[in-house]
Amino acid sequence: MGFDRRFALILVGWLVACLLALIALTVAIATPGLAAVRIVAGLLVLGMVGGLLHHIDRTNRTVARFVEALRYGDFSTRFDGRGGAGFDTLGGALDAAMRGLQAQRDRTVEELRFLEALTDDVPVALLTVDADHGVTLVNKAARRLFAAHQGTRPEDFTIYGETFAARLADGAAPAAELLLLRSATGPQRAIVRNASLERLGLTTRAITVEPVQGTLDAIEMAAQTDLVRVLTHEILNSLTPVTSLASSTAEVLAEPEPDLDLARTAAGTLARRAEGLEYFIRSYRAVAHVPDPRRQRFKAAAFVRDLERLFAAEWPDITLETEVTADLELDADPDLLAQALINLLRNAAQATRERDEHLLVELRLLSDAAGTRILVADRGPGVPEAMRSDIFLPFFTTRAKGTGVGLNLVRQIVIAHGWTIEVGEGPEGGAEFRLFVR
């Protein structure tokens, strides 16, 4: 980039002046009787050297001030090239760079302000915990939720729940859990998530608290409504023929000469329908029991081989095609998981047989970058999209001899493990049940 023309010309001028002053001083010294001239010539030499040094030092100081401004983030500084300081080209480039840095800082500041406003207004309470500041209420939601205490120590939050205060003090708290908090509006459940991060060499824990009592109440009410709807439908379906048969039997027996054979037939049918209703109620009791998994790690390949043998014994005419990712291990209750998969495989076999072709059921346990999944697919008629949200409800069934208990039990087992389940269309048509293992 180098010196610019003006700086070079001024520099040459100072050098020429210095040289002329030195020549004058030399002549004055060599000529007798010019003592006054010697003094003037000496002063001229000193002045020219000082001016030259000042010219050079001025540019150095200008560059130094500019670099110092960069060091302290003063992006408003501009390179001063006036008075022959030189480096105009360099100064222009530095000024452009400074303007770019200032624009970048302005954008960064604006982005930080947006993030601060976003964090402050987000509806989930956010707290931070570190050794220097204790517990800090970061946003409005946190300040509203935890407004009844004084202090920043974890133990100061005991009024909201002993367990919650213990989690604030515990650096090894679970990543996520459901806790019961005390608040001004009464006890309420909240999802508490915990994560650690490093900031300026200080370990800080970020904790989010999301009250979900209202959501849980709404879900519970919706579940109760669905359950009552299905139960009402099924019980009425069972009671209608019972009522009709009981009325018919009473009418037959009320005749002067009752037809005992017809009465016996009606009574037998009535008894069978009553037994069916009793079985239905017993099934309801089974659904009401939530399974408690006893988790352990086990090899998926050996587990699948056991399922293959069970499936072959019950459905010898249907092929079970399996696929297991090599060396895959599962962390689950093997008995409960087997019960769930047997239910899914039984449903898949029944659906496949409805079409009486391509008698094939697939069971795949896959693990890759997307996670671990268990897939059960059939070649049956599939599940209509409008019914996919209902098939896991207790007692919901589309089969004449179905109880509607199996898929609900499967869902209970999946949820008890902390997993999720969905149903969609299989790769070859039919239905595919997908268990997403966490």
Salt bridges, closest charged atoms under 4 A:
ASP57 OD2 - ARG61 NE 2.60
GLU68 OE2 - ARG71 NH1 3.46
ASP80 OD2 - ARG58 NH2 3.76
ASP80 OD1 - ARG82 NE 2.94
ASP88 OD2 - ARG6 NH2 3.53
ASP120 OD1 - ARG143 NH2 2.69
ASP121 OD1 - LYS140 NZ 2.98
ASP130 OD1 - HIS133 ND1 3.14
GLU155 OE2 - ARG153 NH1 3.52
ASP156 OD1 - ARG153 NH2 2.99
GLU162 OE2 - ARG182 NH2 3.41
GLU177 OE2 - ARG167 NE 2.40
GLU210 OE1 - ARG193 NH1 3.51
ASP226 OD1 - ARG229 NH2 3.52
GLU234 OE2 - HIS233 ND1 3.45
ASP261 OD1 - ARG264 NH1 2.89
GLU278 OE2 - ARG282 NH2 3.08
ASP306 OD1 - ARG309 NH2 2.19
GLU314 OE2 - ARG346 NE 3.05
ASP317 OD2 - ARG353 NH2 2.56
GLU321 OE2 - ARG364 NH2 2.59
GLU323 OE1 - ARG364 NH1 2.80
GLU329 OE1 - ARG297 NE 3.19
GLU329 OE2 - LYS299 NZ 3.23
ASP331 OD1 - ARG295 NE 3.79
GLU354 OE2 - ARG399 NE 3.68
GLU362 OE1 - ARG364 NH2 2.84
GLU362 OE2 - ARG379 NH2 2.65
ASP368 OD1 - ARG373 NH1 3.10
ASP390 OD1 - ARG229 NH2 3.91
GLU422 OE2 - ARG434 NH1 2.92
GLU432 OE1 - ARG434 NE 2.74
